[in-house]
């Protein structure tokens, strides 16, 4: 998608946009001509968040745009990055610029929100209504940085929104390989029975019932001497629940169960396009959790790459099974940071709702940095504990562990504790349990696939590795 941003020399290019909050509206009006004051008051504009007023100039043409924001522009709190996200579709196809003085970070985040406000997933719509949209003018550096984020988040959304019929494990590999080719990365795949031969039996067990064989996708980029950062993403391209079959209502959105894979590919795109000085590795266990005569069963005992045996309590708890092999391999290189993204549990959504990913981590510094940036860029997350006493809920009478707990309570925590078994304490690790989907439309965030904790993670990576 195009970013709908224009980077040029600072100046008067574009119709000005003024950001005002309800307490600052009267002060703004005092500095305006009498005709402007009368117009704004007659329009009923009260500077509520996500409201706007188009103000004419002396020639009765569009002179400026007033946009209401929730918090004062000069407060210490960061501006809502979505405050202008509905403008690309609402304003005429002209150039605009924000006249209000902004901190560099706020300007970049608002530019990202503007660009994502123009996002549409129309791949399957035969008659596309193409029309020009409003463009935000900003300085070249802001336009470049924001444009990279917009393109990366659009990739995440596109992948999640694509139906499983067009995005099974082989298709996901092609998406990763295309990304690697574009940025000079290496990308390989261990496929089908090769997974067993190469020591990834858990990934194979979950995906073997599909007509599209399971894979471990492995992307590498960057100088081998640079700090190692590894991303792992759950790539369940469709989840029937396996033999513990989901009901129709639970299966309807399961094209999004590869949302973790989409997140790490989007972050990889951003890392590579921004030339972040790291040695990046991306691991995606890509499977379809299908039903067939060779599907894995409740009660089966699975081998794993780590040598830990797993009793299958529920075939619908498949994401943690495929991730355990990927995390074992990821940790073997002892990266400075290992971050995984997964649409893992309904329990996390019950605890935090659809908009707030759950964060688990074995490293307080890593978790604290991610949480601090989440607040700064307004990309919410919430840390939940790796409460060790709940390990008892994963006991198995016949194997080293079970894949699901004996109690439905604390399900997000027990899932994270299961994954922790496969990551040594010496490797700083963060695990995101997220929805990856907007169930309701808001400015810049249409119903459909969504990147969550993405901007926070990127901000943390930039701080750590660009300084």
N, C-alpha and C positions, 0 to 999 in steps of 0.2 A: 504494500500500500504506500501511497505517497504520504509524507508527513504533514502536508499543509502548513509548512513553515517556510519562511524566507529569511535567509541570513544576508544582511547587508550592513553598510556603514550606518552607525547610529545617526538619527536625524529625524526628519519630519515625515518619512515615508509611511503612508497609511493613515486611515481614520483613527483618531485617538480613542482609547478605551480607558476610562477612569474607574478604579476599584474603590468602592466606598462601603463602609459599614453604617448601620443605622444611627450610631452616635456621631459619626463624622459627616453625615449628609448635610446638615445645616451649615457647617463650616465650609463645605465645598460649595454650596449654593451661594454663600455670601461673596464668593470670589467670581461669580458669573454675572453676565448681563441680565438685566431685568426680564428680557424676553425668555431667556433660558430658565430663570427661576419660575416664571409663570408656567412654562411648558412642563417642567418636571413635576411641579406641584399639582397641576391639572391632570397629569397622567396617573397620579396616585402612587408613584414610585416611592417606596419606603426603605429601600436598600436592604430588603431581606435577602438572605442567601439564595443564589440561583435565580434572581430576578434581574431584569434589565430594562433600560429605557433608552430608546433611540432619540437622540437630540438633534433637531435640525439647526443648520447654520443660518446666516443672514440671507442666503440665497434660497432658503427652503430646501436645501439638499442635506444629506446625512452629514452632520458636523462632528458628532462624537457619540460614544456609547457609554452609558452608566451601567455598571455591574455591581450588584450587591454581594457582599462577602460576609461571612459569619463573624470574623474577628477583625479588630482594627489592623490596618496594614502596617502600622508602626509598632505593633505589640511584639513581645518576644516570642510569641507562639508562631509556628510556621503557618503560612497561608494554606488554605484548602487547595490542593493541587487540581481539584476538579471544578474550581469556581468559574472557569471559562470553558468547560468541556462541552457545554451545550451550544456554544456560539457558532462553531463551524456550520452547523445545520440550520441555525436560526438567522444568521446574518446574510446579507447579500454577498455575492461573489466578488468581493473587493479585498484590498489589502488593509490590515488593521495593525495597530501597534498599541502596546500598553504604555500609557503616559505616566501612570503612577510609578514613583520610584520604588524599585524592588531590590532586595538582596539577590545576589547571583543565584543562590540555591533556589529561592522562591521563583525567580524568572524561569529557571530551567524546568522546575516541576510543573509550573503552569503551562509551559510550552508542551511538555509531555501530555498533560491533560487535554490540551487543545487538539493535539494530533490524534490522540485516542478517541476524542469525541467524533472524529471523522471515520472511525473504523466501521466497516460493514463486512459481514460474511455473506457473500452473494454468489458463491461458486456454483450453486445449483439453480439459480434463478435465470431462466431463459432470456427474459427481456429485462436487461439491466437499464435502469434509468440513470444514465451518466449525466451529471451536471457539475459545473464548476462550483467550488465551495470557497468560503472565506479563508484567507491566508493570514497567518500571524507573522508579522515582521519582527525580527529580533536580531541581535548581533550574531556574527557568523559562528562564534564559539558555542553559544547557547543553542543555535539551530543545529549544529553538528552533533553535540552531545545528546540533545533531546531527540533528534532524528534517529540516532542509533537505538535509543531506548524504545522509541515508538515501533521501529521495525522489529525489534526483538520481541516485544510484547505481542505485536500482531502475529508473529510466528507462533507463539504459544497459543494464542486464541484460535488461529487457523487450524492447528493440529488437533486441538481438543474438539473443535466444532465439526471436524471431518468425520463422517460416519464410518463405522468399522468396516463396512463393505469396501471402502477405499483406503483404509488405513489399518491393515493387519500387520503382523510383525515384519514381513518382507517389505511392505510399503514404508514402515517406520525406519527401517534400515536405509532405504533409498533416500528418505528425507535427511537422515544423518549424513549419508555419503555425499549428497548434493551440497550440504552445508560445509562439509570438510573440503570438498573440491574448490568451493568458492574462496576459502580462506587458507588454503595450503596446509590443511591438517591431514593426518592419517586416520583412516576409518576402516575397521574390519568387523567381521561377524563370525562367531562360532555358532553353527546352525544344526538343528536336528540332533541326530545321534552323536554328532561330534561333541555335543555338550557333555554327554556321559564319558566319552573317551578322554576329554580334556578336564574332567573334574568338576563339572557343574550339574550334578544329578538333580538338584532340587528344581532348577529352572526347567530342565527337561521334563520332570514328572508333571509339573503343572500344565505345560503347554503341549504335551505329546498328543492329546486327543484332537487337536485342531488339524484341519487340512493344510493350514499354513504353519510350517514348523516353527518351534520356539527358537529364539536367538539370544545371544549375548552380544550387544552392539558395543564396540569399544572405539572411542575417538580420542586421539592424542594431538596436542598442538603446543607449540612454544619451545623455547630453548630448554634443552635437557638439564642445564645447570641452574635454571630458575627455580624459585620456590614451588613446591608441588601442591596443587589444589585439585581435588578430585570431587566430582559431582556424580551422584547416582540417582536415577529416576525410575520409579515403578512404571513399567511399560505394558500393563495388561490392556491390550487393545480392545478387548471386549470381555466382559465378565458375566457369564450366565449364572455364576455361583457354583458351577460344576455339578456333581451329583447331589450336593445340597442346594438344589436349584432355587434361584430367586423367584419370587412372584413376578408377574408382568410389570407391576408398578415399580418394583425394585430394579428391574432390568432395563427400564426405558432409557435411562441416561448413561448406561454403562459404556457407551462409546468414550466417555470422559475418564475412564479408569486408567488411561495412559497419561493423565494430566501431569504426573511427576516427570515422565519422560519428556513431555512438551516443555516443562519448566527448565530442565537442565539443557535441552537443546537451545532454548531461547537465551539462557545465560551464556552458553558457549558462544553463540553468535555475538553477544554483546562483548564478551571477553576478547574474542578474536578481532572484531571490527574496531575495538578500542585499543588493540595491541597492548593489553594489560601484561606486564612483565611477569608471567607465571608459566609454569609447566602444567598445562591443563590436561586432565583426563576425565572423560565422560563415560560412564558405564550404564547401560540400559538393558535390563533383562526384559525382553519383549516376547510376550506370549498371548495366546487367546485361551482363556479358561473355558474350554468347550466340553460338551457332553458326547461321549462315544464309548464304544466297548473297551477301549484302552485307557479311559480316563482314570485318574487316581481316585482313591476311594476313602471315605471315612474309615478310620482304623488302620489304614496303611502306615507303615513306618518308612520314612524317606531318609536317604543319605544326603549329606550336604558337603560342600567343599571344605568346610571347617572340620569335618569328621564328627560333628554333633548329629545324633539321630533325632528325628522329629516324628512324633506320632500325629497323624492327621485327625484332629478332633472335628474339623469342619472344612470342607473343600472350598467354602466361600471366604476363608481367611487365607487366600492364596498370595496376596501381595507381599506379605512378610516372608513367605517361603521363597519366592523368586528373588527378593531383595537380599536374603541372607547369603546366598552364593555371591552376589555382586558386591556386597559389603566386605565379605571375606577377602575377595580379590583386591578390592580398593584399599583395604587396610594393609595388605601385604607390602605395599610400597611405602608405607609410613608417611603419608602426605602431611603437610603442615595443617591442612584443614580438609575434612571430609564432610560433605553436606549432602543429605538425601532429601528428596521430595516425593511424597506419595499420597494418593487418595486412599488412605489406609483404613480408617474406621468411621462408622457412624457415631461411635461414642464421642469422638472429638467434636462432631457437629452438635450433638446433644449438649455437650458441656459449653461450647463457645459459639454456637450458631454457625451459619454458613459463611460469614465474612471474615472470621478470625481464625487463621491457622494455629494449630497447637505446635509449640516448639519444645523439643526435648534435647538435652545436651549433656554430655559428660564433662564439659569444660565451661566453667563460669565466665571466663574472659570472652570466649567465643559467643556464648549465649548473651552476655551483657552487651557486647558490641552490636549484635544483631538487633536486640531490643532497643538500644539507643537510637540506631538508625531508623528503625521502624517508626518510632515516634517522630523523628525529625522529618522524614519524607511522607508521613501519614500513610503508611502501608502496614496495617495492624497485624500483630501477632501476640501470642501470650504463652509464656513458658509454663509448662506443667512438669511435675516432679517425676524423676525416675525412682519411684518409691520401692526400694529393694524388698521390703516384706511381701509385696505382691508377687514376687517371684514364685512363691509357693503355689500360686494359682495356676501356674504353667507346668506343674508336675505331671509326669506320665508314669504309669506303672510298668510300661514295657519299653520305653525309649528314654533318651536323655532329657527330652522336653516335649511338650505338646505345642501345637501351633496356635491354639486358642485356649483361653482361660476357662476354668471350671465355673466361674461366676460372670454374669454379664456386667457387673459393676466395675468401674475403672478400666473399661475396655481399651481406651487410647493408651493408658499407662502400661497395661500388660502387653499390648502390641509393641510398644517402644522397648519394654524390657526384653521381649523376645529378640528384637533386633540387636539390642546391646550385647547379647551373648556373642555376636559375631564381629564386634569392634573392640580391640584392646583399649584399655584405659589410657595407654600412651599416645593414642591417636585422637586429637581434638575432633569431636564429631557432633554434628547437629542434625536433627531429624525433624522435618516438617510434615505434619499430618494435616492435609488441607482439602478443601472442597473442589477447588479449581473450576468453579462454575458460579455464575451470577444467576440466581433464581428470580431476581427482579431487576428492572431496568432503572439506572440512575445515570446522571450526566457522565459521559465518557465510559460507561460500563453497561453495555447492552446485555440483555439476557443471553447466556451462552458461556463458552469457555472463558476463563479468566486467569491471569497471572497473579498469584498471591504470595506475599512475602518476597516477591521478586525484586522490587525496587529497593527494599531494605537490604537484601542480600548483596545486590550490586553495589550499593553505597558502602557496605562493609568491606567488600572486596577492594573497591577503589581506595578506601582509606588505608587498608592494610598493605596493599601492594603498589600503590602509586604515591601515597603519602600526602 
